[in-house]
Amino acid sequence: MSAVTLRNLSPEVVRIIRKRAAERKTSINKVVAGILEEGLGLAGSGDRPAVHHDLDHFAGRWTKKEADAFNRDLAGQRHIDPELWR
C-alpha cells in the first residue's frame, strides 16, 4: 500500500478528521482512507452503503411539465387497496 502526504488541509477539515477518529476509536489514517474510499465510491463507511454519483447528470433535467406528469402518473401507484391488507 502506498503512502500519501496531505498538506495545507484547512483547520476545519483537520478538526473533523480528528473528531471522527476519536469517535470511532481508530487512527487518523484509517479515517482518511475511509473518506477517500467512500468519496471514490469504492467502499462504504461503517454501516452506511457506498456513495455513488453515476446518475448525477440526470438530476434537475426534467422540466416542470415533465415532473408534474411523472408525479401525476406515480400518484396512481401510491394508492393502497384495503382489500389487499385483510
Secondary structure, DSSP 8 states (H G I E B T S, - for coil): ----------HHHHHHHHHHHHHHTS-HHHHHHHHHHHHTTS--BTTB-----TTGGGTT-S-HHHHHHHHHHHHHHT---GGGG-
